[in-house]
Structures are given as C-alpha cells and as structure tokens.
Amino acid sequence: MAKKDKSRQKKFDTRIDFTPMVDMNMLLITFFMLCTTMLKSQTLDLVLPTNDNVNKEEETKIKESDAITFIIDGEMTTDKNGQSKSSNGKIYYYEGQADMENFTLNEIKFGNDKDAIRGMLQKRNKELLTVVNKLKDDWKKGTINDSVYNAKVKEARAKQAEDINAKRPIIVIKPTSNACYADVVRMLDEMQINQISTYQLEILNKQDSTLYEHKVGHALGAK
C-alpha cells in the first residue's frame, strides 16, 4: 500500500466578506461631504445708486472734482498669418472735465508707483482703503471670517457710494478701437484691487477724440 504524500498541503476555500468595506466607504463619503468647503462662485458686486434727492448743481460739482477718465490705446499690427492684433498699449487720462483750451491729456502706466495708475487710485480712494485694510488685518488675525469680511467690505463700499460728500474717485474707462483686450481687463482689475465703487466703460466722444489727436499727433484709428 502506497504511503500518502505528507508534504502536500491541504487546500482551503477562502472567501472575503466586503460588507464592512462598503460601510466604511459610506462613512468616508459622509465625512468628506461634511468637512469639505464647497467652491464659492465668484461674482462682481454692483453698487446701485441711492434714491435720495441730490441737488443737481452740487451733483455736477462732485462729479467734476472726482472724475478721472482713462483712455486705453494701442497699435494694430498684422502678423505673418494676416491676423490683426493690438500691441504697444498706452494709457492716457484727464481729471474732471476735458480741457479743450490747453488740450491736456496725460500719459500714465500700470504699476504701484505713486505716479502710476494704482498709486493714483490709492491716493484718491484713501478713506475707503483705510477701512478695507483694517478689515483685512482683522481677517488675517482670524478675528473675522471670510463671510464677515466680504459683508463689511460690501457695506463700506455701498456707504461710500451713497455719501455725496465722501471723497472717492469716479472712473470712466474709454478704450479706443486699437486698445488691447488685456489692458482693458487689467484696468478693470485695478478697479477691484483699489476698491473703486463707481466706474463704467464708455466709448470716446468728440472731445476725447480731439484731445487724443492733439496728444498723439494723428486721428483716432489712423494707426
């Protein structure tokens, strides 16, 4: 009678129960849903005008003293594929009403210097920026959270827009037909960075075109 091979191992059927793993997955999904911060939509705050009656003469005086008009210009060039694009962007500005006697139109550049666009806007909007910077310091220290910070900044901007006696710049942005799209977007970014509550995009009028022609030496759209 042959002897049994003792070296042969006995095989066992294995079965893994995944039911506890399913429960663990559900617990993990629930945990991440409760602890994850959902993406917040980025919106642009609009400050609507007040319904209070304002003296027309006083309103015009305030607008003239606070208004800054920026003219965004550039040069149209054609690449080797025959496509036109804008380059050599330049920014011009005048304060208050257009000076048609002296044809005053100044050139300015983007930047943080006091003579650059951001430096000018920060100086003209100093009161509101002081309030916003104080709120930003409280936010960095953890004294207030994001919701409170955004709400207080929005409230401060609305209060400034409603106060006819508040010192604030009123910005008018006027791109020419040669203006670069990137320069227009960058200018709009400066409005947000410097907490400008009142600004608008417009087309150039006859006075703007005349100032432009005397400044650059050729008619609008000639280059």
Order of alpha helices (4+ residues) and beta strands (2+ residues): alpha-alpha-beta-beta-beta-alpha-alpha-alpha-beta-alpha-beta-alpha
